[in-house]
């Protein structure tokens, strides 16, 4: 008797996609050497398979529930918080932390073994201390596969104008060029500098629309949460917005210096007004290009070979500031100074 054929989650998604694209059940059964009921079952539970695909490793064949689910949940939340701050986590460190959470949860008989950690890492696609997709060199194949098989299902029935992307970014709203070195590399987890940081929620769609009746909210899968790869907002929209904001800030600073009557200062209301002005200066073509680069929408008539942004961000404000005998830095360093600033409070074990 031939051994039973098993499929990875990725293989199941591919089969479902082929079925929905019109391929015949019989042909697929012959190709994979399985019965008609096997293919029919995949189609019947396709929603569950797609959810698993979006949140689990692509090589998992069965989605087994872990033992000690509460410990696993706590460990995973902690692990993601650490890796989001680029803290390297080893296997022994994971074991130690799992035992720590077990004690906190009153699981006195739990002892974390290497095999338990191995299964934990397999379930959540953790490789060499990082969650796949949170690493800088995420597999392009995984991203392409998600864009090809999952994204079309999420956006089915929606026009490009109804597809939006949103994310948060930190902004040092008072930061002037002469203070750049003090803030360089700062993640702003707390303390004095956090008073100069605000969190900005940015959301945009391809063309502007005025009325929304309701929304369907979809989170990107944990194994593919790569802001700079598959999120349109991180293809240049946030960068362009911050560039315009800093240009406005420097212009205000220069004007105050040249007037010599007003000491330069900026408050939260000033920041909100300038963010609003800066957002209005982000061009529709920039937003379209960013969506296109991330794999969203169809812009056959759009030239995406140029720079991501059509918006003009020049060094004129810095030149004026330099002529006013103020200490300045280069524009690129100044504009991107808060790229790594966190937008959530630091996680504790409690």
Buried (B, 14 or more C-beta within 10 A) or exposed (E): EEEEEEBBBBBBBBBBBBBBEEEEEEEBBEEBEBEEEBBEBBBEEBEEBBEBBBBBBBEBEEBEEBEBEBBBEBBBEBBBBBBBEEEEBEBEBBBEBBBBBBEEEEBEEBEBEEEBBEBBBBBBBBEEBBBBBBBEEBBEEBBEBBBEBBBEBBBEEEEBEBBBBEBBBBBBBBBBBBBBEEBEEBBBEEEEBBEBBBEBEBEBBBEEEEEEEEEEEEEBBBBBBBBEBBBBBBBBBBBBBBBBBBBBBBBBBBEBBEEEEEEBEBEEEBBEEBBEEBBEBBBEBBBBBBBBBBBBBEBEEEEEEEEBBBBEBEBBBBBBBBEBEBEBBEBEEBBBBBEEBBBEEEEEEE
